[in-house]
Amino acid sequence: MSNGQTATEDLEKPARGNPRRPKRNSYKPKPETLALLKVSGNPINGLGETELRKPSPFFWHPPDQHPYGDLQIAARTSSRKCPGSAEVFVAAYTHPELIPVAQVRRRATAEEFALEATALALSHEAGGVGIAPMDPLYVFEGYTIAEPWVIVLALAPNYERLKEVPSDETNGIGVTEIGTQYARGTRVSYALANWIRSQGYNAQAYPGPSASALLLIPPAIASGLGELGKHGSLINRQYGAGLRLAGVTTDMPLVATKPDHFGADEFCATCQVCTRTCPPGAISNNKQMVRGVERWYVDFDKCIPYFAESASCGICIAECPWTRPDARPKLLATMARRLGLTRSDDSSAATPTSENKQANEYAQ
């Protein structure tokens, strides 16, 4: 075995065992949880479909738009029983009213507006900001978005707290950290939307954890905030896979940021960490066809029962090697060498056309 292989395998080693985590494939859902999984979610997500289409409303949308209202309640109940969780999620759903759009539009260049919007978001708790032109495939079926631009806001967790997932009645550190980032996303998205409105332009805020019109991961990929990981979450070169996202749509003139291809997708093709640590075995080793694009996909029917019973889980993103602060710089250097990236291009996409396709076609 070469030194390079040894180093890579060392990076893939998961953190020390968490007593709240069952071993892979040892978990069995409770009968009452399975009873709430009334229909398979994989067809709704478009698994196996070869044609492009908009995503269907799903799970975190209002329960009258999908068959998982009772399962959604079970997941929220499981989460809120953890110490500290209820308070931070209340903060995630608490936001000011959007102010009226100023009648007089301020004039500036698209470059100036983009710089100012980015600076405001970063000064209001955002860890990263990306800007992408709106695409119809970013909008859930049955919803409309009129604004031509989307600003995606990335909220990075505290790794030491995130790695405590999953949570339960004895330890709420992990899920509380997740809720804390959602609350930050709510605050910054509404602050940014109101600033844009004060400049005389339309703006709408789209924070989590509940879903609305805007699908956030596709524009996040298109705008350079990361690549899609095997675990179905965004991997960011600076923060890893623990990001939470929020968005703002607007008609303010802006300039798009570039996709960032740094090797996460290629690394995921051989890494086994999230597949081995997922208790229900929901993460596949191979990409699958989902609504017209071949991509990483997590089996909803296996994932969600454990997610609902285990306070939102989060094991796969906490154990992802990219999320580990000590591993991330080594991974970036290793993948840059493998991909032949130079200092001048390792912060943007090596193949922007394919990255944009992945972003535009990615489904929930």
Secondary structure, 3 states (H helix, E strand, C coil): CCHHHHHHHHHHCCCCCCCCCCCCCCCCCCHHHHHHCCCCCHHHHCECCCCCCCCCCCCCCCHHHCCCHHHHHHHHHHHHCCCCHHHHHHHHCCCCCCCCCCCCCCCCCHHHHHHHHHHHHHHCCCCEEEEEECCHHHECCCCCCCCCEEEEEEECCCHHHHCCCCCECCECHHHHHHHHHHHHHHHHHHHHHHHHHHCCCCEEEECCCCCCCECCHHHHHHCCCCEECCCCCEEECCCECCCEEEEEEECCCCCCCCCCCCCHHHHHCCCCHHHHHCCCCCECCCCEEECCEEECCECHHHHHHHHHHCCCCCHHHHHCHHHCCCCHHHHHHHHHHHHCCCCCCCCCCCCHHHHHHHHHHCCC
